[in-house]
Protein backbone atom coordinates (compact mmCIF):
# COMPACT_ATOMS: atom_id res chain seq x y z
CA UNK A 1 0.00 0.00 0.00
CA UNK A 2 1.29 3.46 -0.88
CA UNK A 3 0.43 6.49 1.23
CA UNK A 4 1.12 10.08 0.26
CA UNK A 5 1.90 12.37 3.17
CA UNK A 6 1.43 16.04 2.46
CA UNK A 7 1.46 19.18 4.52
CA UNK A 8 3.33 22.42 5.02
CA UNK A 9 6.72 21.76 3.37
CA UNK A 10 6.04 18.00 3.32
CA UNK A 11 5.59 15.83 0.22
CA UNK A 12 6.43 12.17 0.75
CA UNK A 13 5.38 8.68 -0.22
CA UNK A 14 5.60 5.76 2.17
CA UNK A 15 4.96 2.10 1.56
CA UNK A 16 3.74 -0.50 4.01
CA UNK A 17 1.19 -3.11 4.84
CA UNK A 18 -2.42 -2.61 3.83
CA UNK A 19 -4.79 -1.01 6.33
CA UNK A 20 -8.01 0.96 6.51
CA UNK A 21 -8.56 4.71 6.45
CA UNK A 22 -9.69 4.49 10.06
CA UNK A 23 -6.46 2.85 11.15
CA UNK A 24 -4.43 5.45 9.22
CA UNK A 25 -6.40 8.20 10.98
CA UNK A 26 -5.52 6.61 14.33
CA UNK A 27 -1.84 6.29 13.32
CA UNK A 28 -1.75 9.93 12.18
CA UNK A 29 -3.24 11.03 15.51
CA UNK A 30 -0.63 9.07 17.48
CA UNK A 31 2.22 10.69 15.53
CA UNK A 32 0.71 14.18 15.85
CA UNK A 33 0.55 13.73 19.64
CA UNK A 34 4.32 13.15 19.75
CA UNK A 35 5.71 15.85 17.46
CA UNK A 36 6.11 19.59 17.82
CA UNK A 37 6.26 20.39 14.10
CA UNK A 38 5.28 18.47 10.99
CA UNK A 39 8.88 18.22 9.71
CA UNK A 40 9.41 15.04 11.73
CA UNK A 41 6.06 13.46 10.85
CA UNK A 42 7.29 11.16 8.07
CA UNK A 43 10.26 9.72 9.93
CA UNK A 44 8.27 9.10 13.12
CA UNK A 45 5.31 7.65 11.19
CA UNK A 46 7.65 5.21 9.44
CA UNK A 47 9.44 4.30 12.66
CA UNK A 48 6.31 3.71 14.75
CA UNK A 49 4.24 1.81 12.20
CA UNK A 50 6.84 0.00 10.07
CA UNK A 51 6.47 1.98 6.84
CA UNK A 52 9.30 2.76 4.44
CA UNK A 53 9.75 6.11 2.71
CA UNK A 54 9.97 5.72 -1.07
CA UNK A 55 11.04 8.10 -3.82
CA UNK A 56 8.48 10.85 -4.44
CA UNK A 57 7.11 11.04 -7.96
CA UNK A 58 4.19 12.97 -9.44
CA UNK A 59 3.35 9.84 -11.44
CA UNK A 60 2.86 7.58 -8.40
CA UNK A 61 -0.74 6.98 -7.39
CA UNK A 62 -1.35 6.62 -3.67
CA UNK A 63 -3.98 4.43 -2.02
CA UNK A 64 -4.52 7.11 0.66
CA UNK A 65 -3.36 10.63 1.45
CA UNK A 66 -2.54 11.84 4.95
CA UNK A 67 -2.86 15.63 5.06
CA UNK A 68 -1.05 16.92 8.13
CA UNK A 69 -2.37 20.47 7.64
CA UNK A 70 -6.01 19.55 8.11
CA UNK A 71 -5.45 16.27 10.03
CA UNK A 72 -7.39 14.25 7.49
CA UNK A 73 -6.98 10.91 5.73
CA UNK A 74 -8.69 10.46 2.38
CA UNK A 75 -8.68 8.31 -0.75
CA UNK A 76 -7.39 10.37 -3.69
CA UNK A 77 -9.19 10.53 -7.03
CA UNK A 78 -7.05 10.33 -10.13
CA UNK A 79 -8.44 11.34 -13.48
C-alpha positions as CSV (number, residue, x, y, z in Angstrom):
1,X,0.0,0.0,0.0
2,X,1.3,3.5,-0.9
3,X,0.4,6.5,1.2
4,X,1.1,10.1,0.3
5,X,1.9,12.4,3.2
6,X,1.4,16.0,2.5
7,X,1.5,19.2,4.5
8,X,3.3,22.4,5.0
9,X,6.7,21.8,3.4
10,X,6.0,18.0,3.3
11,X,5.6,15.8,0.2
12,X,6.4,12.2,0.7
13,X,5.4,8.7,-0.2
14,X,5.6,5.8,2.2
15,X,5.0,2.1,1.6
16,X,3.7,-0.5,4.0
17,X,1.2,-3.1,4.8
18,X,-2.4,-2.6,3.8
19,X,-4.8,-1.0,6.3
20,X,-8.0,1.0,6.5
21,X,-8.6,4.7,6.5
22,X,-9.7,4.5,10.1
23,X,-6.5,2.8,11.1
24,X,-4.4,5.4,9.2
25,X,-6.4,8.2,11.0
26,X,-5.5,6.6,14.3
27,X,-1.8,6.3,13.3
28,X,-1.8,9.9,12.2
29,X,-3.2,11.0,15.5
30,X,-0.6,9.1,17.5
31,X,2.2,10.7,15.5
32,X,0.7,14.2,15.8
33,X,0.5,13.7,19.6
34,X,4.3,13.1,19.7
35,X,5.7,15.8,17.5
36,X,6.1,19.6,17.8
37,X,6.3,20.4,14.1
38,X,5.3,18.5,11.0
39,X,8.9,18.2,9.7
40,X,9.4,15.0,11.7
41,X,6.1,13.5,10.8
42,X,7.3,11.2,8.1
43,X,10.3,9.7,9.9
44,X,8.3,9.1,13.1
45,X,5.3,7.6,11.2
46,X,7.7,5.2,9.4
47,X,9.4,4.3,12.7
48,X,6.3,3.7,14.7
49,X,4.2,1.8,12.2
50,X,6.8,0.0,10.1
51,X,6.5,2.0,6.8
52,X,9.3,2.8,4.4
53,X,9.8,6.1,2.7
54,X,10.0,5.7,-1.1
55,X,11.0,8.1,-3.8
56,X,8.5,10.9,-4.4
57,X,7.1,11.0,-8.0
58,X,4.2,13.0,-9.4
59,X,3.3,9.8,-11.4
60,X,2.9,7.6,-8.4
61,X,-0.7,7.0,-7.4
62,X,-1.3,6.6,-3.7
63,X,-4.0,4.4,-2.0
64,X,-4.5,7.1,0.7
65,X,-3.4,10.6,1.4
66,X,-2.5,11.8,4.9
67,X,-2.9,15.6,5.1
68,X,-1.1,16.9,8.1
69,X,-2.4,20.5,7.6
70,X,-6.0,19.5,8.1
71,X,-5.5,16.3,10.0
72,X,-7.4,14.3,7.5
73,X,-7.0,10.9,5.7
74,X,-8.7,10.5,2.4
75,X,-8.7,8.3,-0.7
76,X,-7.4,10.4,-3.7
77,X,-9.2,10.5,-7.0
78,X,-7.0,10.3,-10.1
79,X,-8.4,11.3,-13.5
